[in-house]
Amino acid sequence: MRIIAVINQKGGCGKTTTSINLGACLAKLKKRVLVVDLDPQAHATLGFGINPGEYQKSIYDLLIGKEKGTVFTSDVIMNLAQNLDLIPSDVMLSAAEPILLQRDHREYSLADILKPLSEKYDFIIIDCPPNIGILTFNALYACTEAIIPMESGLFALHGLAKLLETIHLVNMKRAISISAYALATMYDRRTKIAYESLEELRKHMHGHVYKTVINVNVKLKEAAGYGESIIMYARNSPGAKDYQSLAKEIMSIKKLKKVRIEEDEKILKPMVTKDGVLFTYYSPKASRVYVVADFNDWNMDGLPMVNIEGTGMWQRIVPLKKGTYEYKFYVDGHWVSDPNNPDKLKNEFGENSLIEID
């Protein structure tokens, strides 16, 4: 069984549209598919034409009732069509996060629910909420693969680095790494910005981008409005053909490959952005981390780094001009060279990390 999390903390990128239509297309190809709506807004549930009040239990009941063993997946799963099932969501799911945060091993709650279904389904598609919280972490700990829908546009890549870092954090605690691929959505071939955005996406994802692109198609929006998948609403439309192509491409991946360590480490290396150089240091136990370098006269407390949402991923963007710079991290009173940057310069005090900006 392959479990695919469709994830992006940015709304309006085609996340739910992808969850619905990929699931429907895989089912049409005679694969047994379960779509899990993990978004409190229940957009995937509504997108399948299921309205609140038409079901008594949802993913909320499974997550909250798991420890007591009072709710079973058979009580919640809804059959939508041949080979296609749904675990619906509702607004109550928003109340699950504070409850889950009080539990031990809370990030494995969804994985424990889905594990017994391994013989029943070929694919499980998880429609994640548009944020990085405990529900999204549950999806990442449960999945084998992640699809990151990315719309075309100037701000499409905003937040991608943070999302990849989150996946990297989860991979550090897993035996098998999540295989993450980006999917270009709402692609308008007539515009130059669409082409440039796709090229930038391929660059940032180190080639981990699906060949299939989801083109702009009004039928996709109409289908969602009518509560139908695109192959049910307009099976001959360009949108239907795009998602059928995506389903076939995903099916062609016979064996999941572990993400190469060196590719993961690129996420933590200093990254040049439009706002400056993004420095990253991972230490969940650290209480204070600073970037200290020749560009700030080795001032030990001049550039404090921020612990991103308490994940242990410390970051700081520093505007820098072209040139070569030496730097280190100052972690709780100790000097540390960048463990993810192989470029070093030794001196009488030890060694500094090097970064060159072209």
C-alpha positions as CSV (number, residue, x, y, z in Angstrom):
1,M,0.0,0.0,0.0
2,R,1.3,3.4,-1.0
3,I,0.2,6.4,1.2
4,I,0.5,9.8,-0.5
5,A,0.2,13.0,1.5
6,V,-0.8,15.9,-0.7
7,I,0.7,18.8,1.2
8,N,1.3,22.6,0.9
9,Q,0.9,25.1,3.7
10,K,-0.1,27.7,1.0
11,G,-3.8,27.7,0.1
12,G,-5.2,27.9,-3.5
13,C,-2.5,25.8,-5.0
14,G,-4.7,22.9,-6.1
15,K,-4.1,20.6,-3.2
16,T,-7.6,19.4,-2.7
17,T,-8.3,19.3,-6.4
18,T,-5.3,17.0,-6.8
19,S,-6.4,14.8,-3.9
20,I,-9.9,14.3,-5.3
21,N,-9.0,13.8,-8.9
22,L,-5.8,11.7,-8.4
23,G,-7.8,9.4,-6.2
24,A,-10.7,9.1,-8.8
25,C,-8.2,8.5,-11.7
26,L,-6.4,5.8,-9.8
27,A,-9.7,4.1,-9.0
28,K,-10.6,4.3,-12.7
29,L,-7.4,2.4,-13.4
30,K,-8.7,-0.3,-11.1
31,K,-6.6,0.5,-8.1
32,R,-8.3,0.4,-4.7
33,V,-8.2,3.9,-3.3
34,L,-9.0,5.6,0.0
35,V,-9.0,9.4,0.2
36,V,-8.5,10.7,3.7
37,D,-9.8,14.3,4.3
38,L,-7.5,15.6,7.0
39,D,-8.5,19.3,6.5
40,P,-11.0,20.8,9.1
41,Q,-12.5,22.8,6.2
42,A,-13.6,19.4,4.7
43,H,-13.0,20.6,1.2
44,A,-12.2,17.1,-0.2
45,T,-15.4,15.8,1.4
46,L,-17.4,18.6,-0.1
47,G,-15.6,18.1,-3.4
48,F,-16.9,14.6,-3.6
49,G,-20.5,15.9,-3.1
50,I,-20.8,14.9,0.6
51,N,-22.4,17.6,2.7
52,P,-22.2,18.0,6.5
53,G,-25.0,16.1,8.2
54,E,-24.9,13.3,5.7
55,Y,-22.5,11.3,7.9
56,Q,-22.3,10.7,11.6
57,K,-18.6,10.1,12.1
58,S,-15.4,11.5,10.6
59,I,-11.6,11.4,10.8
60,Y,-12.0,13.4,14.0
61,D,-13.8,10.4,15.7
62,L,-11.0,8.1,14.6
63,L,-8.2,10.3,15.9
64,I,-9.9,11.1,19.2
65,G,-11.4,7.7,19.8
66,K,-8.3,5.7,18.8
67,E,-6.9,5.2,22.3
68,K,-10.3,4.0,23.7
69,G,-10.9,1.7,20.8
70,T,-14.5,2.9,20.5
71,V,-14.4,3.9,16.8
72,F,-13.4,1.7,13.9
73,T,-12.5,2.6,10.4
74,S,-15.4,0.5,9.2
75,D,-17.7,3.0,11.1
76,V,-16.3,5.9,9.2
77,I,-15.3,4.9,5.6
78,M,-17.8,5.9,2.9
79,N,-17.9,4.2,-0.5
80,L,-18.1,6.8,-3.3
81,A,-17.7,4.6,-6.4
82,Q,-16.1,1.4,-7.5
83,N,-12.6,1.1,-6.0
84,L,-13.0,4.6,-4.4
85,D,-13.7,5.2,-0.7
86,L,-13.5,8.3,1.6
87,I,-12.9,9.1,5.2
88,P,-14.7,12.4,5.6
89,S,-13.8,15.4,7.7
90,D,-15.8,18.1,9.4
91,V,-15.2,21.3,11.4
92,M,-14.7,19.3,14.6
93,L,-11.3,18.3,13.4
94,S,-10.0,21.7,14.3
95,A,-10.6,20.7,18.0
96,A,-8.4,17.6,17.6
97,E,-5.1,19.4,17.6
98,P,-5.1,20.5,21.3
99,I,-6.3,17.0,22.3
100,L,-3.6,15.3,20.3
101,L,-0.9,17.6,21.7
102,Q,-1.5,16.2,25.2
103,R,-0.8,12.6,24.1
104,D,2.4,10.6,23.8
105,H,3.4,9.6,20.3
106,R,0.8,11.9,19.0
107,E,2.4,12.2,15.6
108,Y,1.7,8.5,14.9
109,S,-2.0,8.6,15.5
110,L,-3.0,8.6,11.8
111,A,-0.3,6.0,11.0
112,D,-1.8,3.6,13.6
113,I,-5.3,4.1,12.1
114,L,-4.2,3.4,8.5
115,K,-1.8,0.6,9.1
116,P,-4.5,-2.2,9.4
117,L,-5.8,-1.1,6.0
118,S,-2.7,-2.2,4.1
119,E,-4.4,-5.3,2.6
120,K,-7.6,-3.4,1.6
121,Y,-6.2,-0.6,-0.5
122,D,-3.5,0.0,-3.1
123,F,-3.4,3.7,-2.5
124,I,-4.3,6.1,0.3
125,I,-4.4,9.8,-0.6
126,I,-4.3,12.2,2.4
127,D,-5.6,15.8,1.8
128,C,-3.6,17.8,4.3
129,P,-4.7,21.1,6.0
130,P,-3.1,24.3,4.6
131,N,-0.7,24.7,7.5
132,I,2.1,22.8,9.2
133,G,0.7,21.6,12.5
134,I,0.1,18.3,14.3
135,L,-2.3,17.1,11.7
136,T,0.2,17.7,8.9
137,F,2.9,15.9,11.0
138,N,0.5,13.0,11.4
139,A,0.1,12.8,7.6
140,L,3.9,12.9,7.1
141,Y,4.6,10.2,9.7
142,A,1.9,8.0,8.0
143,C,2.8,8.5,4.3
144,T,5.3,6.9,2.0
145,E,5.3,9.7,-0.5
146,A,4.4,13.4,-0.6
147,I,3.0,15.5,-3.5
148,I,3.6,19.2,-3.3
149,P,1.2,21.0,-5.6
150,M,2.8,24.3,-6.8
151,E,0.9,27.0,-8.8
152,S,2.7,29.1,-11.4
153,G,3.5,32.6,-10.3
154,L,6.0,34.9,-8.7
155,F,5.3,33.8,-5.2
156,A,4.9,30.1,-5.9
157,L,8.2,29.1,-4.3
158,H,7.5,31.1,-1.1
159,G,7.5,28.8,1.8
160,L,8.8,25.8,-0.2
161,A,12.1,25.7,1.7
162,K,10.3,25.6,5.0
163,L,8.1,22.7,3.8
164,L,11.1,20.8,2.6
165,E,12.8,21.3,5.9
166,T,9.7,20.0,7.7
167,I,9.9,16.8,5.5
168,H,13.6,16.6,6.3
169,L,12.9,16.7,10.0
170,V,10.4,13.8,9.7
171,N,12.8,11.9,7.5
172,M,15.5,12.1,10.3
173,K,13.2,10.1,12.5
174,R,12.1,7.5,9.9
175,A,13.8,4.3,8.6
176,I,12.5,5.0,5.1
177,S,12.6,8.6,3.8
178,I,9.5,10.2,2.3
179,S,9.8,10.6,-1.4
180,A,8.7,14.1,-2.1
181,Y,7.8,15.4,-5.6
182,A,6.4,18.7,-6.7
183,L,3.5,19.0,-9.1
184,A,3.0,22.1,-11.3
185,T,-0.7,23.1,-11.1
186,M,-2.8,25.8,-12.7
187,Y,-0.1,26.0,-15.4
188,D,-0.8,28.5,-18.2
189,R,1.4,27.6,-21.2
190,R,0.7,30.9,-22.8
191,T,2.6,32.9,-20.2
192,K,6.3,33.4,-19.8
193,I,6.0,33.4,-16.0
194,A,4.6,29.9,-16.0
195,Y,7.6,28.5,-17.9
196,E,10.0,30.4,-15.6
197,S,8.2,29.2,-12.5
198,L,8.5,25.6,-13.6
199,E,12.2,26.0,-14.3
200,E,12.7,27.5,-10.8
201,L,10.7,24.7,-9.3
202,R,12.8,22.0,-11.0
203,K,15.9,23.8,-9.7
204,H,14.7,24.1,-6.1
205,M,13.5,20.5,-6.1
206,H,16.7,19.1,-7.6
207,G,14.7,17.4,-10.4
208,H,12.0,16.0,-8.1
209,V,9.1,17.3,-10.2
210,Y,6.5,15.3,-12.0
211,K,6.7,15.4,-15.8
212,T,2.9,15.8,-15.8
213,V,1.7,19.4,-15.3
214,I,-1.9,20.3,-14.5
215,N,-3.0,23.0,-16.9
216,V,-5.4,25.8,-16.2
217,N,-8.9,24.3,-17.0
218,V,-12.2,25.8,-16.0
219,K,-13.8,22.3,-15.9
220,L,-11.8,21.5,-12.8
221,K,-13.5,24.3,-10.9
222,E,-16.9,23.4,-12.3
223,A,-16.5,19.7,-11.3
224,A,-15.6,20.7,-7.7
225,G,-18.6,23.0,-7.6
226,Y,-20.9,20.1,-8.6
227,G,-19.3,17.7,-6.1
228,E,-17.8,15.4,-8.8
229,S,-14.3,14.4,-9.8
230,I,-13.2,15.6,-13.2
231,I,-13.5,12.2,-14.9
232,M,-17.1,12.0,-13.8
233,Y,-17.9,15.5,-14.7
234,A,-16.0,16.0,-18.0
235,R,-13.9,12.9,-18.8
236,N,-12.7,14.2,-22.1
237,S,-11.6,17.6,-20.8
238,P,-7.9,18.7,-20.6
239,G,-8.1,18.6,-16.8
240,A,-9.3,15.0,-16.9
241,K,-6.4,14.0,-19.3
242,D,-3.9,15.8,-17.1
243,Y,-4.9,13.9,-13.9
244,Q,-5.1,10.6,-15.8
245,S,-1.6,11.3,-17.0
246,L,-0.5,12.0,-13.4
247,A,-2.1,8.8,-12.1
248,K,-0.3,6.7,-14.8
249,E,3.0,8.4,-14.0
250,I,2.6,7.7,-10.3
251,M,1.7,4.1,-11.0
252,S,4.8,3.8,-13.2
253,I,6.9,4.3,-10.1
254,K,7.3,0.6,-9.2
255,K,9.7,0.9,-6.3
256,L,10.0,3.7,-3.8
257,K,13.6,5.1,-3.6
258,K,15.1,6.4,-0.5
259,V,16.0,10.1,-0.8
260,R,19.7,10.5,-1.2
261,I,21.3,11.9,2.0
262,E,23.3,14.4,0.0
263,E,20.0,15.8,-1.5
264,D,18.5,16.2,2.0
265,E,21.6,18.0,3.2
266,K,21.2,20.6,0.4
267,I,18.1,21.8,2.2
268,L,20.2,22.7,5.3
269,K,23.1,24.4,3.4
270,P,23.1,28.2,3.1
271,M,20.6,29.1,0.4
272,V,20.7,32.3,-1.6
273,T,17.2,33.9,-1.8
274,K,15.9,37.2,-3.1
275,D,16.1,38.6,0.4
276,G,19.6,37.4,1.2
277,V,21.4,34.2,2.3
278,L,19.3,31.8,4.4
279,F,21.4,30.2,7.1
280,T,20.0,27.0,8.7
281,Y,21.2,25.0,11.7
282,Y,19.3,22.0,13.2
283,S,19.4,21.5,16.9
284,P,16.2,20.6,18.8
285,K,18.0,20.9,22.2
286,A,19.6,24.3,21.6
287,S,18.1,27.3,23.4
288,R,20.0,30.1,21.6
289,V,21.7,30.1,18.2
290,Y,23.5,32.9,16.4
291,V,25.2,33.4,13.0
292,V,28.6,34.9,13.7
293,A,30.8,35.9,10.8
294,D,33.3,38.3,9.3
295,F,30.4,40.2,7.7
296,N,29.2,41.2,11.2
297,D,32.8,41.6,12.7
298,W,32.3,38.3,14.6
299,N,29.7,39.9,16.9
300,M,28.5,36.9,19.0
301,D,24.9,38.2,19.6
302,G,24.3,40.4,16.6
303,L,22.5,37.9,14.4
304,P,20.2,35.7,16.5
305,M,18.5,32.8,14.7
306,V,14.9,31.9,15.0
307,N,13.6,28.4,16.1
308,I,11.0,27.8,13.4
309,E,7.8,26.8,15.2
310,G,9.7,25.0,17.9
311,T,10.9,22.3,15.4
312,G,14.6,22.7,16.2
313,M,15.3,24.2,12.8
314,W,17.0,27.5,13.4
315,Q,17.1,30.1,10.6
316,R,18.2,33.6,9.8
317,I,18.3,35.5,6.5
318,V,21.3,37.9,6.1
319,P,21.4,40.3,3.2
320,L,24.9,39.9,1.6
321,K,26.7,41.3,-1.4
322,K,28.8,39.2,-3.8
323,G,32.0,37.8,-2.2
324,T,33.5,35.1,0.0
325,Y,32.6,35.0,3.7
326,E,33.7,33.1,6.8
327,Y,31.1,32.2,9.4
328,K,30.3,29.9,12.3
329,F,27.3,29.2,14.6
330,Y,27.4,30.2,18.2
331,V,25.2,27.6,20.0
332,D,24.5,28.0,23.7
333,G,28.0,29.5,24.3
334,H,29.8,27.0,22.0
335,W,31.4,27.7,18.6
336,V,30.2,25.2,15.9
337,S,31.1,25.2,12.2
338,D,28.3,24.4,9.8
339,P,28.0,20.6,9.7
340,N,26.1,20.7,6.4
341,N,28.7,22.9,4.6
342,P,31.8,21.0,3.5
343,D,33.7,24.2,2.6
344,K,35.9,25.0,5.5
345,L,39.0,27.2,6.3
346,K,41.3,26.2,9.1
347,N,43.0,28.7,11.3
348,E,44.7,28.9,14.7
349,F,41.3,28.9,16.4
350,G,40.0,25.8,14.6
351,E,38.0,26.1,11.4
352,N,35.4,28.4,9.9
353,S,32.7,27.6,7.3
354,L,33.0,29.3,4.0
355,I,30.3,30.7,1.7
356,E,30.8,32.2,-1.7
357,I,28.2,34.4,-3.3
358,D,28.5,34.9,-7.1
